[in-house]
């Protein structure tokens, strides 16, 4: 970007112009937009909402398309909405640097450098479509995740397990299913109250997030029951993995005790019900051994 006309420098000294346009200290025009009409980008956004799996990706693609179409040096969108918070998106997924810090406090809108001419569409249209894209992402996330722990919920995990079994059967990709049960959750609830029990569940979920690899999947599949899909992990390696979960760094709380059972696909079972049944049986054997 030019030294004096980048988005960050321009927003650092925005002054209202006589025609509603804004200028920086050197007089360079910086225009805020809520919609882009040329090329009907707003229509493309609306159409993309019906088919995209990522509202976040849709916003970045719109910004990149705008930069390419208009030959812009930069473009950014600022969104501030209840339930979404304040978010800033920049073309090319570029992070904000020190010169761009004022975008964090800029008014919601679409900012470009250099400014592009307003083509007469409703200035709020593109902003509204981008907000809707983010809300759809939030709804998708909520539909897949357990609200207490943030892990996958039972329905989502069943889908993931179905897909893992299908891949394993087709390509001979092994994985280990782990079913894990907190010991004494009822006692925690009875002695210390349900908030303490909820805290124990959240604590275990956070330990999973800190220890599991990218590609591993963890879910809360019942009140005190969790499950994991561990690709390319032999069952004999699971105890060492769970020991790392118990001793996960950066947590002040003591890990609640748990029991677990494992089953390997496709070596031990290659069908959903039989795989889950085998891991469940081993879980209850482990719990009986602890009692």
Protein Blocks (a to p, Z undefined) as FASTA:
>chain_A
ZZklcfklmmmmgccdfkopacdfkopacdddfbdfehplmmmmmmmmmmpcbfklmmmm
mmmmmmmmnopabdcdddddehklpadddehiiacdfklmmmmmgccddddddddddehi
afklmmmmmmmmmmmmmmmmmmmpcfklopacfklmmmmmmmmmmmmmmnopacdddddd
dehklmmmmmnojklmmmmmmmmmmmmmmmmcghiacddfbfklccdddehiafklmmmm
mmmmmmoghiabdcddddddddddfkloccfklmmmmmmmmmmmmmmmmZZ
